Amino acid sequence: MLAAVVALVVVLAVVADRVQLNEYALTPGDAQPVGPLIHLPPGKGDKLYGRVLLTDVYLTQLTLLDYLPYRLNGDATLVNADQVLEPGTSSDQLLVQGFLEMEQAKAAAEAAAFRRLGDRVTVRDGGTLVFGVQIGSPADGHLQVGQLVTAVDGTPTPGVCQFVGALQRLRPGAVARLAVRLVSVGASGSVDYGRTVERHVRLGRRPKGVPAPSGCPGVGSSDAYLGVSVETRQVFTYPFPVRIDTADIGGPSAGLAMALGLLDRLSGGDLTGGRVVAATGTIDPQGNVGDVGGVAQKTVAVERAGATVFLVPPQEYAAARSKDVPSLKVYAVATLSQALGVLRRLGGHVPPSPSP
């Protein structure tokens, strides 16, 4: 009898472990120094006297078996799948999307850091990036997340508006000829673009409730439907090449930390005044800091790593304070300049602002 009960429990546990729920758990991840991840040409960069930490969170899709343990974990936050995935996309796109966001975050962080030092950075549109593919749409099976559409029926599409404009001229049922640059996304997060191929996709009719793309001047709406979410891929040219190794880390939230880490390497190495400073927040090429998620969990991670200062977006100040301890001081910053102002007040050696 006991053996039968044990067997039943084992079977139920196995079944519960395979039943995936429509929820994800955010838990504290790692906090690590940015400096060692930054690789510069010989002769560039300074010795570091403090540390700038980037931090991440673990994102776990819940099963029926582990739902309760995560629910009872005081450092975990449970979120619905709709807060993690784009509507109509599958969870298997999430990993690649995270690596793409990290690639974009690196590019923007480098641009913001070099511009803060007064260096010239140029930017051009490098193609229409496929960021999401709707399940069951005409694009499903023809396009993949991370690929670049560089032309539609021979019309170049360096950015989203050119892409939308080219599709707008087509009707449902028409076959679109797409020039697609293939992408290879490594398991550790590397993003490499390869050859360009042609894909023929028969367009469908836009489903009810799915809005037509908007926001492009002079581009009207169309009933033709491809079924992708897209972004313009920006390509930057810097004074010299920089490589930031962020193996197995996805998402855009390390942007501020990477910009500060690069500035530290290029401006004397004492940006933090010898402190251990953690930072989270997206960053754009102009140095504006944006909102991120999981800041309560990130606060736990940076405390464990020994940080005494944590720079966060203003929207996340309360979340960080909800988990801080007396040894950790939290500061809200909306721009790279504000972050540098905090470090200057704390004794860091901050490079002067560039001349107008």
C-alpha positions as a printed Julia matrix, in Angstrom:
356×3 Matrix{Float64}:
  0.0    0.0     0.0
  2.79   2.42    0.95
  4.63   1.61   -2.26
  1.51   2.39   -4.27
  1.12   5.77   -2.53
  4.79   6.62   -3.13
  4.45   5.65   -6.78
  1.38   7.84   -7.14
  3.16  10.8    -5.58
  6.1   10.33   -7.93
  3.8   10.21  -10.95
  1.96  13.36   -9.83
  5.28  15.16   -9.3
  6.5   14.21  -12.77
  3.25  15.38  -14.35
  3.24  18.63  -12.34
  6.82  19.32  -13.43
  5.76  19.1   -17.07
  2.7   21.34  -16.81
  3.98  24.82  -17.71
  2.04  27.77  -16.38
  1.41  31.15  -17.93
  3.61  32.8   -15.3
  7.29  33.56  -14.83
  9.33  34.14  -11.68
 11.92  36.88  -11.27
 14.62  35.99   -8.73
 17.97  37.6    -7.8
 20.66  36.94  -10.37
 24.35  37.85  -10.36
 26.23  41.1    -9.91
 29.63  41.25  -11.55
 32.26  43.9   -12.36
 31.96  45.44  -15.8
 35.66  46.35  -16.11
 37.0   42.86  -16.83
 34.33  42.37  -19.49
 35.53  45.37  -21.52
 38.26  44.74  -24.1
 40.07  47.69  -25.68
 42.87  48.02  -28.25
 46.47  47.92  -26.91
 47.42  51.18  -25.19
 43.82  52.13  -24.45
 42.3   52.02  -21.0
 43.44  52.65  -17.43
 43.93  50.59  -14.29
 40.77  50.43  -12.18
 40.67  51.46   -8.5
 37.03  50.65   -7.82
 34.34  48.51   -9.36
 31.22  49.16  -11.41
 28.83  46.22  -11.2
 26.16  45.19  -13.66
 23.4   42.99  -12.34
 20.72  40.77  -13.77
 17.81  38.6   -12.69
 16.88  35.01  -13.33
 13.68  34.56  -15.34
 12.03  31.16  -14.9
  8.85  29.91  -16.51
  6.89  28.22  -13.75
  5.54  24.71  -13.72
  2.74  23.41  -11.55
  5.36  21.71   -9.37
  7.46  24.76   -8.54
  4.69  27.37   -8.4
  4.21  27.19   -4.63
  7.93  27.36   -3.7
  8.37  30.47   -5.83
  5.16  31.99   -4.47
  6.51  31.58   -0.93
  9.97  32.94   -1.82
 10.19  36.47   -0.41
 12.81  37.49   -2.98
 10.78  36.31   -5.99
  8.26  38.26   -8.04
  5.72  36.38  -10.16
  4.61  38.0   -13.41
  2.15  36.96  -16.09
  3.54  35.83  -19.45
  1.93  38.87  -21.12
  4.39  41.05  -19.17
  7.33  39.09  -20.58
  6.31  38.07  -24.1
  4.92  40.13  -26.96
  1.29  39.19  -27.66
  1.03  36.24  -30.0
  4.69  35.22  -29.79
  6.1   32.02  -28.35
  8.41  31.65  -25.36
 11.17  30.17  -27.53
 11.72  33.65  -29.02
 12.44  35.15  -25.59
 16.09  34.08  -25.31
 17.08  35.47  -28.7
 15.17  38.7   -28.05
 17.12  39.13  -24.83
 20.46  38.71  -26.61
 19.4   41.21  -29.29
 18.48  43.73  -26.59
 21.88  43.23  -24.99
 23.62  43.85  -28.33
 21.65  47.08  -28.74
 22.41  48.07  -25.13
 26.14  47.64  -25.7
 26.05  49.79  -28.83
 24.1   52.56  -27.1
 26.32  52.43  -23.98
 29.46  52.78  -26.06
 27.96  55.69  -27.99
 26.89  57.46  -24.78
 30.31  56.96  -23.14
 32.33  58.18  -26.1
 30.09  61.2   -26.56
 30.45  62.05  -22.88
 34.21  62.13  -23.45
 33.74  64.5   -26.39
 34.53  61.91  -29.07
 32.7   61.77  -32.38
 30.25  58.92  -32.9
 28.33  58.45  -36.14
 25.23  56.32  -36.67
 23.36  54.92  -39.66
 20.3   52.72  -40.17
 21.45  49.18  -40.89
 18.25  47.33  -41.76
 14.87  46.36  -40.37
 15.34  44.0   -37.45
 12.79  41.24  -36.95
 12.16  41.3   -33.2
  9.08  39.09  -33.0
  7.18  36.68  -35.25
  3.48  36.07  -34.62
  2.48  32.43  -34.28
  0.51  31.27  -37.33
  1.14  34.47  -39.3
  2.37  34.55  -42.92
  5.89  35.25  -41.62
  5.87  32.2   -39.34
  8.26  29.64  -40.82
  9.82  32.19  -43.22
 11.38  34.75  -40.89
 13.18  34.38  -37.58
 13.87  36.72  -34.69
 17.14  38.57  -35.23
 17.14  38.52  -39.02
 17.42  41.78  -40.97
 15.1   42.64  -43.84
 17.16  44.85  -46.14
 14.72  45.15  -49.07
 11.1   44.44  -50.07
 10.53  43.78  -53.79
 13.85  45.47  -54.53
 13.1   48.58  -52.45
 15.8   49.08  -49.75
 14.5   49.0   -46.17
 17.26  50.44  -43.97
 14.67  51.31  -41.32
 11.17  50.55  -40.12
  9.41  53.32  -42.05
 10.9   52.22  -45.38
  9.87  48.64  -44.54
  6.3   49.6   -43.64
  6.06  51.84  -46.69
  7.15  49.06  -49.03
  4.64  46.6   -47.58
  1.86  49.21  -47.63
  1.9   49.16  -51.42
  0.99  45.44  -51.46
 -2.43  43.86  -51.06
 -3.51  40.73  -49.16
 -2.6   37.65  -51.18
  0.38  39.31  -52.85
  3.76  37.61  -52.58
  6.4   39.85  -51.01
 10.01  39.33  -52.08
 12.12  39.94  -48.99
 15.9   40.31  -48.96
 16.81  38.81  -45.6
 20.19  38.88  -43.92
 20.63  35.7   -41.9
 21.73  35.8   -38.27
 23.5   33.4   -35.97
 22.82  33.84  -32.26
 25.17  31.78  -30.09
 24.15  30.03  -26.9
 26.27  32.53  -24.94
 24.66  35.57  -26.58
 26.91  36.34  -29.55
 25.05  37.9   -32.51
 26.67  37.49  -35.94
 25.17  38.44  -39.3
 25.85  36.4   -42.43
 24.78  36.21  -46.05
 21.62  37.68  -47.56
 18.97  35.35  -49.0
 15.6   35.91  -50.63
 12.36  34.85  -48.95
  8.99  34.81  -50.72
  6.08  35.34  -48.32
  2.41  35.47  -49.3
  0.77  38.23  -47.3
 -2.46  37.64  -45.42
 -5.31  39.94  -44.46
 -4.83  41.89  -41.26
 -6.76  40.16  -38.44
 -9.4   42.13  -36.58
 -7.96  43.85  -33.54
 -4.42  43.97  -34.92
 -3.57  47.62  -35.58
 -1.74  48.67  -38.72
  1.75  50.13  -38.19
  1.7   53.86  -37.63
  4.03  56.71  -36.86
  5.75  56.91  -40.24
  5.14  60.2   -42.09
  3.45  59.77  -45.46
  2.83  56.06  -44.98
 -0.81  54.99  -45.01
 -2.44  51.86  -43.64
 -2.91  48.59  -45.49
 -4.96  45.43  -45.04
 -1.9   43.34  -45.95
 -0.48  41.44  -43.01
  2.98  39.91  -42.54
  2.94  39.22  -38.8
  6.19  40.6   -37.42
  7.25  43.23  -34.93
 10.24  45.18  -36.2
 12.82  47.73  -35.13
 15.43  49.78  -36.94
 18.9   48.37  -36.33
 21.33  51.22  -35.7
 24.98  50.78  -36.63
 27.5   53.03  -34.85
 31.04  54.03  -35.75
 33.29  54.74  -32.74
 36.76  56.27  -32.42
 38.12  52.74  -31.92
 36.58  49.29  -31.46
 35.3   48.11  -28.07
 34.22  44.59  -27.15
 32.08  43.91  -24.08
 31.72  40.22  -23.22
 28.38  39.51  -21.59
 28.05  35.78  -22.09
 24.66  34.36  -21.1
 23.23  37.79  -20.13
 20.27  39.15  -22.07
 18.11  42.23  -21.96
 18.83  45.96  -22.1
 19.07  46.77  -18.39
 22.89  46.75  -18.15
 23.18  49.79  -20.42
 23.94  52.33  -17.68
 26.42  50.03  -15.97
 28.28  49.37  -19.23
 28.47  53.08  -20.06
 29.89  53.82  -16.6
 32.29  50.89  -16.84
 33.63  52.07  -20.18
 33.99  55.64  -18.93
 35.9   54.29  -15.92
 38.35  52.47  -18.18
 38.85  55.51  -20.42
 39.07  58.33  -17.86
 41.64  57.37  -15.25
 40.08  54.34  -13.58
 38.84  56.09  -10.44
 35.31  57.01  -11.48
 33.87  55.41   -8.34
 36.36  56.87   -5.86
 37.44  53.35   -4.95
 33.88  52.24   -4.12
 31.88  49.27   -5.32
 29.1   50.89   -7.35
 26.25  48.96   -8.95
 23.94  50.32  -11.63
 20.9   49.24  -13.59
 18.89  50.98  -16.29
 18.65  51.11  -20.04
 20.58  53.82  -21.83
 20.21  55.48  -25.2
 23.03  56.98  -27.3
 22.27  60.43  -25.84
 22.77  59.19  -22.28
 19.13  59.03  -21.16
 18.46  56.31  -18.58
 15.29  54.24  -18.94
 13.13  51.98  -16.83
 13.91  48.31  -16.2
 12.29  45.42  -14.36
 13.27  43.19  -11.47
 14.97  45.96   -9.49
 13.96  44.51   -6.12
 15.73  41.26   -7.06
 18.72  43.17   -8.44
 19.02  45.05   -5.16
 19.4   41.74   -3.33
 22.07  40.66   -5.84
 24.17  43.83   -5.52
 23.99  43.68   -1.72
 25.35  40.14   -1.84
 28.17  41.35   -4.11
 29.26  44.02   -1.62
 28.07  47.16   -3.41
 27.67  50.28   -1.27
 26.04  52.44   -3.99
 23.21  51.46   -6.33
 22.18  53.74   -9.22
 18.67  53.06  -10.53
 16.1   54.77  -12.8
 13.77  57.13  -10.92
 10.77  54.87  -11.62
 12.49  52.03   -9.74
 13.76  53.95   -6.7
 10.96  52.71   -4.44
 11.46  49.09   -5.56
 15.17  49.29   -4.76
 14.56  50.92   -1.38
 12.14  48.12   -0.49
 15.08  45.69   -0.41
 18.04  47.85    0.6
 20.06  47.62    3.8
 21.88  50.39    5.76
 25.18  49.62    4.02
 23.69  50.24    0.55
 22.77  53.75   -0.59
 20.29  53.96   -3.48
 20.27  56.93   -5.88
 17.74  57.71   -8.62
 19.3   58.93  -11.89
 17.54  59.79  -15.15
 20.66  60.45  -17.25
 24.3   59.44  -17.49
 25.23  62.98  -16.42
 23.16  62.62  -13.22
 24.88  59.3   -12.47
 28.28  60.95  -12.89
 27.13  63.81  -10.65
 26.36  61.32   -7.87
 29.77  59.69   -8.25
 31.49  63.09   -8.2
 29.76  64.0    -4.93
 30.88  60.67   -3.47
 34.52  61.4    -4.29
 34.85  59.83   -7.74
 37.09  61.35  -10.38
 34.66  62.22  -13.18
 35.83  63.46  -16.59
 34.83  67.05  -17.38
 31.83  67.63  -19.6
 32.7   68.09  -23.27
 32.66  71.6   -24.7
 29.4   72.56  -26.47
